[in-house]
């Protein structure tokens, strides 16, 4: 049975989707962008700060499902400029143990919602 995961500690969906769906022991998250859940404002001072906000939003969604980053088995990272890859990767790496890091794909795209620079989604398992 599927369970919808929602938390006020991450940005509310801006369309007909959920922050995450738990099906059995598998969690499928929607993509998170750098919206501050307290203010609703975009956090785009620089790519490092933007990526940190995305990861903090994702942390809140994982916690709402009773999980943390150690449960993540796959991530998808969408970026608007591959030149930002190394800085995004530096921030991303602080949230995972390299020895048990999840599988990942990183894709450069033409545009992202609200014209942000990075969006990340995850699949996790208990």
The 8 nearest C-alpha neighbors of each residue, nearest first, counted from 0:
[[1, 22, 2, 23, 21, 3, 20, 24],
 [0, 2, 22, 21, 20, 3, 23, 4],
 [1, 3, 21, 20, 4, 22, 0, 23],
 [4, 2, 20, 19, 21, 5, 17, 1],
 [3, 5, 19, 20, 18, 2, 64, 63],
 [6, 4, 18, 3, 17, 19, 7, 63],
 [7, 5, 8, 9, 63, 60, 4, 59],
 [6, 8, 9, 10, 36, 5, 11, 37],
 [9, 7, 6, 59, 36, 10, 56, 37],
 [8, 10, 56, 36, 7, 59, 6, 11],
 [11, 9, 36, 34, 12, 35, 7, 8],
 [10, 12, 13, 9, 7, 18, 36, 6],
 [11, 13, 14, 17, 16, 18, 10, 15],
 [14, 12, 11, 15, 16, 10, 17, 112],
 [13, 15, 12, 16, 17, 11, 18, 112],
 [14, 16, 17, 13, 12, 18, 11, 29],
 [17, 15, 14, 12, 18, 29, 13, 19],
 [18, 16, 19, 12, 3, 29, 20, 5],
 [17, 19, 29, 5, 28, 4, 12, 16],
 [20, 18, 28, 4, 17, 27, 29, 3],
 [19, 21, 3, 27, 4, 2, 26, 22],
 [22, 20, 26, 2, 1, 25, 23, 3],
 [23, 21, 1, 25, 24, 0, 20, 26],
 [22, 24, 25, 21, 0, 1, 26, 2],
 [23, 25, 125, 124, 22, 26, 21, 123],
 [26, 24, 124, 22, 23, 21, 123, 27],
 [27, 25, 21, 123, 122, 20, 124, 28],
 [26, 28, 122, 20, 19, 121, 21, 25],
 [29, 27, 19, 121, 120, 18, 122, 26],
 [28, 30, 18, 120, 19, 31, 27, 17],
 [29, 31, 120, 119, 118, 28, 32, 121],
 [30, 32, 119, 118, 53, 120, 29, 57],
 [31, 33, 118, 53, 34, 117, 30, 119],
 [34, 32, 53, 52, 42, 49, 41, 35],
 [33, 35, 41, 40, 39, 32, 42, 36],
 [34, 36, 39, 37, 40, 38, 41, 33],
 [37, 35, 10, 9, 39, 38, 8, 34],
 [38, 36, 35, 39, 8, 10, 40, 7],
 [39, 37, 40, 35, 36, 34, 41, 10],
 [38, 40, 35, 36, 34, 37, 41, 10],
 [41, 39, 38, 34, 35, 42, 36, 37],
 [40, 42, 34, 33, 43, 35, 39, 32],
 [43, 41, 33, 49, 34, 44, 40, 35],
 [42, 44, 49, 45, 41, 48, 46, 33],
 [43, 45, 42, 48, 49, 46, 47, 41],
 [46, 44, 43, 48, 47, 49, 42, 50],
 [45, 47, 49, 48, 50, 43, 87, 86],
 [48, 46, 50, 49, 45, 86, 51, 87],
 [49, 47, 51, 45, 50, 46, 52, 44],
 [48, 50, 46, 43, 52, 33, 47, 51],
 [49, 51, 53, 47, 52, 48, 46, 87],
 [50, 52, 48, 54, 53, 49, 55, 47],
 [53, 51, 55, 33, 49, 50, 54, 56],
 [54, 52, 33, 50, 32, 56, 51, 55],
 [53, 55, 57, 51, 56, 52, 58, 50],
 [56, 54, 58, 52, 57, 53, 51, 59],
 [57, 55, 9, 53, 59, 54, 58, 52],
 [56, 58, 54, 60, 55, 59, 61, 53],
 [57, 59, 55, 61, 56, 60, 54, 62],
 [60, 58, 62, 56, 57, 61, 8, 9],
 [61, 59, 63, 57, 62, 58, 9, 56],
 [60, 62, 66, 58, 64, 67, 63, 59],
 [63, 61, 65, 66, 59, 64, 60, 67],
 [64, 62, 60, 61, 65, 6, 59, 4],
 [63, 65, 61, 62, 66, 4, 60, 21],
 [66, 64, 62, 63, 61, 67, 125, 60],
 [67, 65, 61, 62, 64, 70, 68, 125],
 [66, 68, 61, 69, 70, 62, 58, 65],
 [67, 69, 70, 71, 95, 94, 66, 58],
 [68, 70, 67, 71, 95, 99, 66, 96],
 [71, 69, 123, 68, 124, 67, 125, 66],
 [72, 70, 123, 68, 69, 122, 73, 101],
 [71, 73, 101, 123, 122, 102, 70, 124],
 [74, 72, 102, 101, 122, 103, 121, 71],
 [75, 73, 121, 103, 120, 122, 102, 76],
 [74, 76, 104, 120, 119, 103, 105, 121],
 [77, 75, 119, 105, 118, 104, 106, 78],
 [76, 78, 106, 118, 117, 107, 105, 119],
 [79, 77, 117, 107, 116, 80, 108, 106],
 [78, 80, 116, 108, 107, 109, 110, 117],
 [81, 79, 82, 78, 83, 107, 116, 84],
 [80, 82, 84, 83, 107, 78, 79, 106],
 [81, 83, 80, 84, 85, 86, 79, 78],
 [84, 82, 81, 86, 85, 80, 87, 46],
 [83, 85, 81, 87, 82, 86, 88, 80],
 [86, 84, 88, 87, 83, 89, 82, 81],
 [85, 87, 89, 88, 83, 84, 47, 90],
 [88, 86, 84, 90, 89, 85, 50, 91],
 [87, 89, 91, 85, 86, 90, 92, 84],
 [90, 88, 86, 92, 87, 91, 85, 93],
 [89, 91, 87, 92, 88, 93, 51, 47],
 [92, 90, 88, 93, 89, 94, 87, 54],
 [91, 93, 89, 94, 90, 95, 88, 97],
 [94, 92, 91, 90, 95, 89, 96, 88],
 [95, 93, 92, 91, 68, 96, 90, 54],
 [96, 94, 92, 100, 93, 97, 68, 69],
 [95, 97, 98, 99, 100, 94, 92, 93],
 [96, 98, 100, 99, 95, 92, 101, 93],
 [97, 99, 96, 100, 95, 101, 69, 92],
 [100, 98, 97, 96, 101, 95, 69, 72],
 [99, 101, 97, 96, 95, 98, 102, 72],
 [102, 100, 72, 73, 71, 103, 99, 74],
 [101, 103, 73, 72, 74, 100, 104, 71],
 [104, 102, 74, 73, 75, 101, 105, 76],
 [103, 105, 75, 76, 106, 74, 102, 73],
 [106, 104, 76, 77, 75, 103, 107, 78],
 [105, 107, 77, 78, 76, 108, 104, 75],
 [106, 108, 78, 79, 77, 81, 80, 105],
 [109, 107, 79, 110, 78, 106, 77, 111],
 [108, 110, 79, 107, 111, 80, 78, 114],
 [109, 111, 108, 79, 114, 112, 115, 116],
 [110, 112, 114, 115, 113, 79, 116, 109],
 [113, 111, 114, 115, 110, 32, 118, 116],
 [112, 114, 115, 111, 41, 110, 32, 116],
 [115, 113, 111, 112, 110, 116, 79, 117],
 [116, 114, 113, 111, 117, 112, 32, 33],
 [115, 117, 79, 78, 114, 111, 118, 80],
 [116, 118, 78, 77, 115, 32, 79, 119],
 [119, 117, 32, 77, 31, 30, 76, 78],
 [120, 118, 76, 30, 31, 75, 77, 117],
 [121, 119, 30, 75, 29, 28, 74, 31],
 [122, 120, 74, 28, 73, 27, 75, 123],
 [121, 123, 27, 73, 26, 71, 72, 28],
 [124, 122, 71, 26, 70, 72, 25, 121],
 [123, 125, 25, 70, 24, 26, 71, 72],
 [124, 24, 70, 25, 123, 66, 26, 65]]
